[in-house]
Amino acid sequence: MKPKSSNSKSPTKPPAERVVKDIRRQTRRHFSAEDKIRIVLEGLRGDDSITE
């Protein structure tokens, strides 16, 4: 038995919200595995601000 969502009037997302999510998905930065490791290590060392 599935729980009902709080927004049962509209089962699909509004088009504007879907468009924004699609744009964010397409423009998301892609990092190589080495870059990801470097970013994590820099964060652990405290060289760069994580919120940057």
C-alpha positions in Angstrom: 0.0 0.0 0.0 1.5 3.3 -1.1 1.3 6.4 1.1 -0.5 9.3 -0.4 1.5 12.3 -1.2 0.5 15.6 0.3 -0.1 17.1 -3.1 -2.6 14.6 -4.5 -4.3 17.2 -6.8 -1.3 17.3 -9.2 0.5 14.0 -9.6 3.0 15.4 -12.0 5.4 18.3 -11.5 4.5 21.7 -12.8 6.2 22.4 -16.2 8.2 25.3 -14.8 9.7 23.3 -12.0 10.6 20.5 -14.5 12.2 22.9 -16.9 14.4 24.4 -14.1 15.5 20.9 -13.0 16.3 19.9 -16.5 18.4 23.1 -17.0 20.3 22.4 -13.7 20.9 18.8 -14.7 22.3 19.8 -18.1 24.5 22.6 -16.7 25.8 20.7 -13.7 29.6 20.7 -13.5 31.3 17.3 -14.2 34.4 16.4 -12.3 36.9 13.6 -13.0 37.6 11.1 -10.3 40.9 12.8 -9.6 39.3 16.2 -9.2 36.7 14.7 -6.8 39.4 13.3 -4.6 41.4 16.5 -4.7 38.3 18.5 -3.7 37.5 16.2 -0.8 41.1 16.2 0.4 41.3 20.0 0.2 38.1 20.2 2.2 39.5 17.9 4.9 42.7 20.0 5.1 40.7 23.2 5.3 42.5 24.9 2.4 39.3 26.0 0.7 35.9 26.9 2.0 33.4 24.1 1.3 30.6 26.7 0.7 32.7 28.3 -2.1 
